[in-house]
């Protein structure tokens, strides 16, 4: 541990591709030489750990592939244009549609930071400041990470402790989903206020609560019989309902003029990405 801290925090840190294997080798020597543990058993544990790590690594690889394919295919540019038209430069609508519902869906599909990586550039492109956008989206993402990518935190995190008992895992899932749903209803409006002035959030509070419930409610309902798909299904329903609410302007107060004072930047002019998205549309 001390070597890993030194290697990563020094002035010219070692890359993790070097520091982590060296740390593992040091730990192996300590276990076999100093603690006098069986080298064969220690080697078996190393192999077991490597095989166990393949599960999250494969999910991370899928998340990276999703991001890269969306970026290289022009899908992100098209989505930027479509969501900009739908939200109509309404800051609350933008944050809830992209930062909440869309990010919720992506968390259920791939997890591991993909929602923030995809949604942050979209919100920043719409005029929201970078630092506040990242903070807001990271906080938003915490409400969707209970089930993560197709339930990975539940079946991979608790599976061994609960002997892979489906009933026990479902019990953990619905209790966690209930706590998160209640927390989301109470805290999502506060998180939105990081990017949007509090008065505007209060004026559009019915829309914020409806959008929050549209994702967290179905996720809670699904969690009573499945721990794999609550976030994915909740995100899909949330995107559809939020988009409909934005289109119909249900619960949305008229937006105030954007200012630079509270987490809002000037609305950018059309960029090459916008033009590419409009061409694709």
Long-range contacts (C-beta under 8 A, 24 or more apart in sequence): 55-152, 55-156, 56-112, 56-152, 56-156, 59-110, 59-111, 59-112, 59-149, 59-152, 60-112, 62-110, 62-149, 63-110, 63-111, 63-112, 63-113, 63-114, 63-149, 66-106, 66-109, 66-110, 66-114, 67-114, 67-117, 67-118, 70-118, 74-276, 74-277, 74-280, 76-118, 76-121, 76-122, 76-273, 77-273, 77-274, 77-276, 77-277, 77-280, 78-276, 78-277, 78-280, 78-281, 79-122, 79-277, 80-122, 80-125, 80-126, 80-273, 80-274, 80-277, 81-274, 81-277, 81-278, 81-280, 81-281, 82-277, 82-281, 83-122, 83-126, 84-126, 84-274, 86-243, 86-246, 86-247, 87-126, 87-246, 88-246, 89-126, 89-255, 89-258, 89-267, 90-246, 90-252, 90-255, 91-128, 91-195, 91-196, 91-200, 91-255, 91-258, 91-264, 92-192, 92-196, 92-200, 92-201, 92-204, 92-207, 92-208, 92-252, 92-255, 93-204, 93-207, 93-246, 93-252, 94-123, 94-126, 94-128, 95-123, 95-128, 95-136, 95-192, 95-195, 95-196, 96-192, 96-207, 96-208, 96-211, 96-212, 96-242, 96-246, 97-211, 97-239, 97-242, 97-243, 97-246, 98-122, 98-123, 98-126, 99-123, 99-133, 99-136, 99-137, 99-140, 99-192, 99-195, 100-140, 100-188, 100-192, 100-211, 100-212, 100-215, 100-238, 100-242, 101-211, 101-214, 101-215, 101-235, 101-238, 101-239, 101-241, 101-242, 101-243, 102-235, 102-239, 103-137, 103-140, 103-141, 103-144, 103-235, 104-140, 104-143, 104-144, 104-215, 104-231, 104-234, 104-235, 104-238, 104-239, 105-232, 105-235, 105-236, 105-238, 105-239, 106-235, 107-141, 107-144, 107-145, 107-148, 107-149, 107-231, 107-235, 108-144, 108-147, 108-148, 108-149, 108-150, 108-229, 108-230, 108-231, 108-232, 108-233, 108-234, 108-235, 108-236, 109-149, 109-150, 109-232, 109-235, 110-149, 111-145, 111-148, 111-149, 111-152, 112-148, 112-149, 113-141, 115-140, 115-141, 115-144, 116-141, 123-195, 125-268, 125-271, 125-273, 126-267, 126-268, 127-258, 127-264, 127-265, 127-266, 127-267, 127-268, 128-195, 128-263, 128-264, 128-265, 129-195, 129-263, 129-264, 129-265, 132-194, 132-195, 132-263, 133-195, 135-194, 136-191, 136-192, 136-194, 136-195, 139-191, 139-194, 140-188, 140-191, 143-180, 143-183, 143-184, 143-187, 143-188, 143-216, 144-215, 144-219, 144-231, 144-234, 144-235, 146-173, 146-176, 146-177, 146-180, 146-230, 146-231, 147-173, 147-177, 147-219, 147-223, 147-227, 147-228, 147-229, 147-230, 147-231, 148-231, 150-228, 150-229, 150-232, 151-226, 151-227, 151-228, 151-229, 151-230, 154-227, 155-227, 155-228, 169-227, 170-223, 170-224, 170-225, 170-226, 170-227, 172-227, 173-223, 173-226, 173-227, 173-230, 174-220, 174-223, 174-224, 176-223, 177-216, 177-219, 177-220, 177-223, 177-230, 178-220, 178-223, 180-216, 180-219, 181-216, 181-217, 181-219, 181-220, 184-212, 184-215, 184-216, 185-209, 185-212, 185-213, 185-216, 188-212, 194-263, 195-263, 195-264, 196-262, 196-263, 196-264, 197-256, 197-262, 197-263, 197-264, 199-256, 200-253, 200-255, 200-256, 203-253, 204-251, 204-252, 204-253, 205-251, 206-250, 206-251, 207-245, 207-250, 207-251, 207-252, 208-251, 209-251, 210-241, 210-245, 210-250, 210-251, 211-238, 211-241, 211-242, 211-245, 214-238, 214-241, 214-242, 214-245, 215-242
